Amino acid sequence: MEYEPSGLSAVQNLGLDPIAFAGAVQIWVDNNKENINPKGGTAGVAFQGHTYTVTYTVNGDMTVFFIVNVQP
């Protein structure tokens, strides 16, 4: 599954490095493919010693993971 950084502004608003955060999200996606809800949901993504709540959606064939929002 591909990761699409559509929630980039939320990442930047938290003062996080978007490229490094994208790497953390990709690791979560790769490790949790079977747990990804096809209707979207939330994920706890570990990054730099914290867990961020990532609200996500996916496309119809489950090949692209879109970040909608990120919260500390």
N, CA, C and O of each residue as an XYZ file, in Angstrom:
288
protein
N       0.853     -1.175      0.000
C       0.000      0.000      0.000
C       0.893      1.232      0.000
O       1.886      1.281      0.726
N       0.558      2.192     -0.783
C       1.297      3.445     -0.894
C       0.763      4.445      0.125
O      -0.423      4.438      0.454
N       1.645      5.299      0.617
C       1.262      6.352      1.563
C       1.200      7.676      0.808
O       2.140      8.021      0.092
N       0.130      8.405      0.953
C      -0.043      9.716      0.309
C      -0.149     10.782      1.399
O      -1.067     10.732      2.218
N       0.779     11.749      1.423
C       0.800     12.735      2.511
C      -0.209     13.861      2.341
O       0.174     15.029      2.278
N      -1.475     13.531      2.266
C      -2.494     14.556      2.064
C      -2.719     15.399      3.310
O      -3.229     16.515      3.205
N      -2.355     14.899      4.484
C      -2.489     15.648      5.730
C      -1.223     16.394      6.095
O      -0.942     16.616      7.272
N      -0.465     16.777      5.097
C       0.834     17.414      5.318
C       0.735     18.663      6.179
O       1.611     18.904      7.009
N      -0.307     19.457      6.001
C      -0.414     20.683      6.788
C      -0.561     20.365      8.274
O      -0.019     21.090      9.108
N      -1.278     19.303      8.625
C      -1.420     18.918     10.031
C      -0.070     18.526     10.617
O       0.236     18.858     11.763
N       0.737     17.821      9.831
C       2.073     17.423     10.270
C       2.933     18.668     10.498
O       3.614     18.780     11.517
N       2.900     19.586      9.558
C       3.694     20.805      9.668
C       3.219     21.683     10.818
O       4.040     22.308     11.490
N       1.911     21.744     11.058
C       1.372     22.550     12.156
C       1.845     22.053     13.518
O       1.904     22.829     14.472
N       2.181     20.773     13.618
C       2.705     20.216     14.862
C       4.221     20.414     14.971
O       4.834     20.035     15.969
N       4.816     21.012     13.937
C       6.252     21.261     13.951
C       7.077     20.018     13.680
O       8.253     19.962     14.039
N       6.472     19.018     13.049
C       7.176     17.771     12.749
C       7.817     17.833     11.369
O       7.337     18.533     10.477
N       8.887     17.103     11.211
C       9.543     16.978      9.910
C       8.659     16.090      9.036
O       8.521     14.899      9.314
N       8.060     16.648      7.988
C       7.108     15.856      7.199
C       7.728     14.648      6.505
O       7.061     13.626      6.342
N       8.980     14.744      6.098
C       9.620     13.609      5.420
C       9.875     12.484      6.419
O       9.616     11.315      6.132
N      10.382     12.847      7.587
C      10.631     11.829      8.613
C       9.317     11.222      9.103
O       9.239     10.013      9.325
N       8.281     12.056      9.274
C       6.982     11.538      9.710
C       6.391     10.609      8.651
O       5.788      9.588      8.981
N       6.563     10.960      7.401
C       6.084     10.101      6.307
C       6.716      8.716      6.405
O       6.056      7.708      6.151
N       7.992      8.670      6.773
C       8.667      7.383      6.946
C       8.049      6.568      8.065
O       7.894      5.353      7.943
N       7.693      7.239      9.164
C       7.057      6.542     10.290
C       5.680      6.019      9.894
O       5.295      4.915     10.277
N       4.944      6.813      9.129
C       3.616      6.376      8.678
C       3.752      5.177      7.739
O       2.973      4.228      7.830
N       4.725      5.213      6.847
C       4.913      4.095      5.914
C       5.240      2.813      6.674
O       4.769      1.735      6.310
N       6.043      2.927      7.724
C       6.357      1.747      8.540
C       5.079      1.212      9.181
O       4.849      0.002      9.189
N       4.243      2.109      9.720
C       2.983      1.670     10.328
C       2.106      0.976      9.286
O       1.547     -0.088      9.552
N       1.988      1.571      8.112
C       1.172      0.991      7.043
C       1.692     -0.401      6.677
O       0.917     -1.353      6.572
N       3.004     -0.510      6.485
C       3.593     -1.799      6.109
C       3.357     -2.867      7.174
O       3.139     -4.033      6.847
N       3.401     -2.472      8.444
C       3.256     -3.427      9.539
C       1.809     -3.720      9.919
O       1.549     -4.639     10.695
N       0.873     -2.952      9.385
C      -0.526     -3.090      9.813
C      -1.508     -3.222      8.659
O      -2.678     -2.866      8.801
N      -1.056     -3.721      7.533
C      -1.930     -3.818      6.356
C      -3.235     -4.533      6.664
O      -4.293     -4.130      6.181
N      -3.170     -5.586      7.458
C      -4.374     -6.359      7.754
C      -5.305     -5.643      8.730
O      -6.464     -6.031      8.875
N      -4.810     -4.601      9.399
C      -5.620     -3.864     10.378
C      -6.179     -2.553      9.828
O      -6.903     -1.854     10.536
N      -5.865     -2.213      8.609
C      -6.324     -0.951      8.034
C      -7.790     -1.089      7.626
O      -8.158     -1.976      6.856
N      -8.605     -0.202      8.156
C     -10.033     -0.227      7.874
C     -10.271      0.365      6.484
O      -9.853      1.495      6.229
N     -10.924     -0.359      5.584
C     -11.173      0.160      4.239
C     -12.077      1.386      4.217
O     -12.147      2.091      3.210
N     -12.771      1.643      5.327
C     -13.633      2.829      5.408
C     -12.926      4.000      6.085
O     -13.514      5.066      6.268
N     -11.649      3.797      6.460
C     -10.900      4.827      7.160
C     -10.954      4.605      8.659
O     -11.686      3.745      9.149
N     -10.176      5.387      9.373
C     -10.137      5.235     10.820
C      -9.002      6.024     11.415
O      -8.579      7.039     10.862
N      -8.502      5.553     12.553
C      -7.370      6.196     13.200
C      -6.279      5.165     13.459
O      -6.535      3.967     13.573
N      -5.066      5.671     13.545
C      -3.912      4.822     13.803
C      -2.996      5.523     14.786
O      -2.847      6.744     14.736
N      -2.379      4.757     15.683
C      -1.378      5.299     16.588
C      -0.012      5.113     15.966
O       0.508      3.998     15.927
N       0.576      6.197     15.477
C       1.865      6.129     14.787
C       2.959      6.649     15.720
O       2.926      7.799     16.156
N       3.918      5.791     16.014
C       5.042      6.171     16.870
C       6.041      6.988     16.057
O       6.415      6.620     14.943
N       6.465      8.121     16.651
C       7.427      8.993     15.978
C       8.177      9.801     17.024
O       7.574     10.533     17.809
N       9.473      9.665     17.029
C      10.360     10.412     17.918
C       9.914     10.371     19.376
O       9.846     11.401     20.047
N       9.612      9.171     19.852
C       9.280      8.978     21.253
C       7.848      9.309     21.650
O       7.508      9.247     22.832
N       7.018      9.654     20.698
C       5.615      9.971     20.967
C       4.740      9.127     20.040
O       5.195      8.657     18.998
N       3.491      8.945     20.430
C       2.527      8.291     19.550
C       1.519      9.338     19.112
O       0.867      9.970     19.943
N       1.397      9.518     17.808
C       0.467     10.492     17.234
C      -0.755      9.767     16.698
O      -0.643      8.690     16.112
N      -1.927     10.365     16.904
C      -3.159      9.805     16.365
C      -3.330     10.326     14.951
O      -3.488     11.527     14.732
N      -3.297      9.422     14.008
C      -3.423      9.752     12.595
C      -4.806      9.312     12.127
O      -5.143      8.129     12.175
N      -5.591     10.267     11.680
C      -6.880      9.949     11.066
C      -6.612      9.727      9.586
O      -5.952     10.539      8.938
N      -7.125      8.622      9.055
C      -6.804      8.268      7.674
C      -8.033      7.804      6.901
O      -9.081      7.487      7.463
N      -7.852      7.783      5.605
C      -8.797      7.145      4.701
C      -7.961      6.407      3.660
O      -6.761      6.653      3.539
N      -8.572      5.526      2.928
C      -7.882      4.800      1.867
C      -8.723      4.857      0.602
O      -9.929      5.099      0.652
N      -8.070      4.632     -0.532
C      -8.835      4.618     -1.772
C      -9.568      3.284     -1.921
O      -9.347      2.357     -1.142
N     -10.421      3.196     -2.906
C     -11.316      2.049     -3.068
C     -10.654      0.697     -3.166
O     -11.216     -0.291     -2.694
N      -9.473      0.618     -3.765
C      -8.830     -0.690     -3.899
C      -7.716     -0.902     -2.878
O      -6.875     -1.787     -3.034
N      -7.723     -0.067     -1.820
C      -6.781     -0.216     -0.699
C      -5.318     -0.151     -1.138
O      -4.476     -0.866     -0.594
N      -5.015      0.692     -2.106
C      -3.624      0.803     -2.538
C      -2.973      2.116     -2.107
O      -1.751      2.248     -2.167
N      -3.777      3.086     -1.675
C      -3.219      4.363     -1.230
C      -3.830      4.727      0.125
O      -5.047      4.690      0.308
N      -2.955      5.079      1.064
C      -3.320      5.456      2.423
C      -3.179      6.974      2.525
O      -2.088      7.509      2.325
N      -4.263      7.662      2.831
C      -4.264      9.126      2.904
C      -4.370      9.591      4.353
O      -5.250      9.142      5.087
N      -3.484     10.479      4.762
C      -3.603     11.088      6.082
C      -4.592     12.232      5.978
O      -4.456     13.098      5.114
N      -5.580     12.239      6.850
C      -6.573     13.320      6.895
C      -6.169     14.336      7.960
O      -6.276     15.544      7.754
N      -5.700     13.824      9.112
C      -5.330     14.706     10.213
C      -4.333     13.997     11.109
O      -4.249     12.768     11.114
N      -3.570     14.788     11.875
C      -2.617     14.241     12.845
C      -2.780     15.022     14.135
O      -2.821     16.252     14.122
N      -2.874     14.305     15.255
C      -3.001     14.940     16.564
C      -1.983     14.328     17.517
O      -1.654     13.146     17.416
N      -1.489     15.146     18.443
C      -0.524     14.598     19.409
C      -1.182     13.636     20.385
O      -0.511     13.089     21.260
